Structure formats: structure tokens, C-alpha cells
Amino acid sequence: MLDLNLVAKNFDSVVARLSARSGTLDLSRFKELFSQRKALYVELEANQAKKNKAQELMKTDASKRAELGPEMKALGQVIKDMEGRLKAIEDEIGPLMMNTPNVPHESVPVGASEHDNKIDRTWGEKPTFTFTPKQHFELGEKLGMLDFERAAKVSGSRFAFSKGALARLERALTAFMIDEHTKKGYLEILPPYLVSRQSMTGTGQLPKFEADAFKTAGENELFLIPTAEVPVTNYHADEILEAMPVKYCAFSPCFRAEAGSAGRDTRGLIRMHQFHKVELVMFSKPDESMAALEQLTRDAASILEKLGLHHRVMLLCTADMGFASTKTYDLEVWLPGQNAYREISSCSCFSDFQARRAKIRFRPAPGEKPQLVHTLNGSGLAVGRTVVAILENYQREDGTVKLPEVLVPYMGGLTELKPL
């Protein structure tokens, strides 16, 4: 959530940056309320000053009490009425602010769509094939290791069964990713997979994106996590951190309703209702958060490098950023079967947007007043999409798939995927 006072003091620049986010963002009521709020504050301060001056005069000159008494009584009622109007405006601004996205950082390029994202850097080369490469779902089904038909029978669309060595590959990738990140100073944490409404609100999933969430029925309402970002960020809700930065990595399943994605990626593992992910979460000092974002992005990209997967790092423009983000890099891995780059990680800095909601602060020095932290997170990586990338990039003409060397120890010495 944005800082109300910061918005009021820098209103024109905040509105300009928010307007750059998306052409569909309606700021008319936002502008109207802040305009009313500013005018009321000016008038209220003037009346309060008038009242204070009269009260001082009445203290020093007893003869003025009778003369000014009725005027002060009327003025007191005016002030009370104005305070009531101001509270009504701020009561409306509160929910509006909960549905207003974060302000893009000044380094974020202005754009109208994903086509205006900027390539920050690339790593590696696209693999070459002497045959036409297949898509991952074709490979997985021919290996006998991916079963979408039975998953649809059991759960519906956008689910899959993985079997044999492919199921083991997901476990191997998870262990490999966690091991690599803990070497870099991230503390492994295994979070709950069900969270409260308050926790979902703290990281910005609610109230705006409730349609994308799965939740339990009954009196004890809980939400299935869309990402480990939610429980891990809220791990420090309502706390004051003493040492900074704080770095966590967490494995979890993720559950997403994918509202509004009808017809998109209907085949394969790209857009599922349930998938696995290793998440990186950081808590940073405000003046260090942009450097922390660069480091977090490099840490996520290092997994792709060790797996030998060609990828690029994209700096998202204002129109393509997530709701809570102030700056985001997407890692896009090359998928030869699709002949396209696809997102495999999104690394974001949220400034104090989440911390204000979740009340996460730090103490700059002993005895100093606490300040809001800056929060960051990124996929390190999406496990299912990494499986997709390995299948498509390491496929052979006979349908077998070579495994990256770094995974062989995690696969019990297995060096390739062969049909069951």
C-alpha cells in the first residue's frame, strides 16, 4: 500500500507514474478524493489557527470571553463538521489505496504493453538441432512420463501426473536449487501452504486478485498459497527486524485459479492450477533495495546458467509490472519446441508497499526509530517450467532426453530420460 502522506505531498508525480502503468487504470476518483482532502486540510488548518488565536486572546483579555464565546462555539462546530467530512474522505481513500498499485521506480521504462519491455542481458546460445524439436508435452507423453488425460479425469484441466524419472527430476531440481541458494546465504524455510486473508492482503494478493485464489469453505477461511512469497514475507509481519538484510529460500507447491487465462497455454505444463516453485525472499534497507534486486536476479539466473539453459533477463516496462512491484526483472528461458522465450522467474522489488500492509519494520541502529523495510522476491526457479526447459533443450531425435551434468548426482547417477 502506498504512503498516504507521500502521495499527498507528491501527488502530481505519483499520478503521472501510476498513469504510466496501464491505460486501464482509472485514477479519476483517486484524484477527486485527494483534491477534496487537500482543500479540507487547508480550510481546517485556517479555522484551527483562527480558533487558537481567539483562545489566546480570551486568556489574556477577560473582556473578550463574552464577546468571542458564541463565535468560538460556532467555529468549534464548523471544525467538528470538517473533521467528520475529512474522516469520511479518508475512510473512502483507505480501500481505494488497497486497490491502487505500487508506483514504478524511476528506472523502469514507460511502456504500453509487454512489447515495450527491455532486454537487460542474455546468457548462452540457442541450441541447434538436426531435426525439428518437439514441445515438452509431446516428449513427456512419448516417454510415458506425463499423463494429462488421467489428471483431467481426477482433477480437471490444467493438472498433470508426472511419473518415473520425470517425477524424480522435479525432486532433484528442487533439492539442487535449494542447495545452490543456501550456499549464497539464503536460509531455507518450509512454510505453511494455507494462509489467512490477512496474510494474502499483506503481500498484495487481496483484495484485488481474490478471483485468482483458491480458498477453503466453512468458518475457518484459509487460502491455498499462490506462491511461497505469501507465508515467507508474512513470517515477519508485525515485527521489528534488528539485522539486515534477511534472506530466505523456500520450496512449496503453488495454487492458482488462473482466472482470465482461458484459452492460454491449454496444453502442457506452462500454466497449471498446481505447480512447484523455489522462492527467494529478501528484506532490505530502503537505500539498498535496488542493489538487492540486482543480486536476487543474479542468484535466480545462476540456476539457469548451471543447468546450461540459454535465457535472457528482461526489465519490465510500467504496463507489464505486477500490482505490488516497483521494479521487476523477468528471466525468460529459450524453449526450442515452442521457438520462443518463456518466463521462468520474476524477480521484483516492492519498496515498502508490502511492508506497510504487513507492518514489517527494522531498526537502523540501537535506540533509533523503526522504519519500514523494503521487501523483494523472485522465483529461484519455477520447477515445472525448468522441467519444460530441460525436456525441450536437451531432447534427442530418438525421443530420449539428456540430463544436465549438475543434476546427475541428484538423480542417483541417471544421465538421461528414456521411455518407461
ZIURVEN-V741925 format. One record per pair of residues at least 4 apart in sequence whose ideal C-beta (glycine too) atoms are under 6 Angstrom apart, sorted by the first residue. I is the first residue (numbers start at 1). J is the second residue. Records with the same first field share a line. If there is no record, write none. Layout:
# ZIURVEN-V741925
I = J + J
This chain:
# ZIURVEN-V741925
1 = 97 + 356 + 357
2 = 7 + 97
7 = 14
10 = 14
11 = 34
14 = 103
15 = 27
17 = 103 + 104
20 = 110 + 318
21 = 25 + 101 + 318
22 = 319
27 = 31
33 = 89 + 93
36 = 89
37 = 89
40 = 44 + 86
44 = 82
47 = 79
51 = 75
54 = 68 + 72
57 = 61 + 64
58 = 64 + 65 + 68
64 = 68
65 = 69
68 = 72
93 = 97
98 = 207
99 = 208
101 = 323
102 = 324 + 325 + 326 + 353
104 = 108 + 318
105 = 326 + 327
108 = 318 + 327
109 = 118 + 317
110 = 318
111 = 116 + 317 + 318 + 319
112 = 116 + 319
113 = 319
114 = 320
116 = 317
117 = 314 + 316 + 317 + 320
118 = 315
119 = 312
120 = 313 + 315
121 = 313
122 = 312
123 = 305 + 311
124 = 310
125 = 310
126 = 310 + 334
127 = 393
129 = 133
131 = 397
133 = 336 + 337 + 395
134 = 138 + 139 + 337
135 = 337
136 = 140 + 268 + 388 + 391 + 392
137 = 267 + 268
139 = 391 + 395
140 = 145 + 146
141 = 146
142 = 399
143 = 417 + 419
144 = 419 + 420
145 = 163 + 164 + 166
146 = 160
147 = 161
148 = 160
150 = 161
151 = 155 + 159 + 160 + 161
152 = 157
155 = 159
158 = 272 + 273
162 = 166 + 167
163 = 167
164 = 420
165 = 417
168 = 172
169 = 387
170 = 383
172 = 407 + 410 + 411
173 = 383 + 386
174 = 251 + 383
175 = 410
176 = 410
177 = 278 + 303 + 380
178 = 188
181 = 186 + 249 + 380
182 = 186 + 188
184 = 299
185 = 247
186 = 247 + 249
187 = 248
188 = 249
189 = 248 + 250
191 = 228 + 231 + 232 + 250
192 = 231
193 = 225
194 = 222
195 = 199 + 223 + 225 + 230 + 231
199 = 230 + 234
200 = 205 + 206 + 223
201 = 206
202 = 234 + 237 + 357 + 358
203 = 229 + 230 + 233 + 354
204 = 323 + 324
205 = 209
206 = 210
211 = 259
212 = 256 + 257 + 259
213 = 223
214 = 224 + 255 + 257
215 = 223
216 = 222
224 = 255
225 = 230
226 = 254 + 256
227 = 254 + 279
228 = 232 + 250 + 252 + 279
229 = 233 + 279 + 377
232 = 248 + 250 + 281
233 = 281 + 375
234 = 358
236 = 360
237 = 358
238 = 359
240 = 361 + 363 + 370
241 = 362
242 = 363
244 = 285 + 362
245 = 282 + 284
246 = 283
247 = 282
248 = 281
249 = 280
250 = 279
251 = 278
253 = 274 + 276
254 = 275 + 277
255 = 274
258 = 271
261 = 271
265 = 270 + 271
269 = 384 + 388
275 = 384
276 = 383
277 = 379 + 382 + 383
278 = 380
280 = 296 + 378 + 380
281 = 377
282 = 292 + 296 + 376
283 = 373
284 = 288 + 289 + 292 + 374
286 = 374
288 = 292
289 = 349 + 374
292 = 376
293 = 349 + 376
296 = 347 + 376 + 378
297 = 329 + 347
300 = 331 + 345 + 347 + 378 + 380
301 = 331
303 = 381
304 = 309 + 311
306 = 406
307 = 404
308 = 404
309 = 333 + 389 + 393
310 = 334
311 = 331 + 333
312 = 332
313 = 329 + 331
314 = 330 + 332
315 = 329
316 = 320 + 321 + 328
321 = 325 + 328
324 = 350 + 353 + 354
325 = 348 + 350
326 = 349 + 351
327 = 349
328 = 346 + 348
329 = 347
330 = 343 + 346
331 = 344 + 345
332 = 341 + 343
333 = 344 + 389
334 = 341
335 = 340 + 342 + 392
336 = 392
337 = 392
344 = 381 + 382 + 385
345 = 378 + 379 + 381
347 = 378
349 = 376
350 = 354 + 375
351 = 374
352 = 356 + 372 + 374
354 = 358 + 375
355 = 360 + 372 + 373 + 375
356 = 372
360 = 373
361 = 370 + 372
362 = 373
363 = 368 + 370
364 = 368
381 = 386
389 = 393
390 = 394
391 = 401
394 = 401 + 402
395 = 401
396 = 400
400 = 416 + 418
401 = 417
402 = 416
403 = 407 + 415 + 416
407 = 411
408 = 415
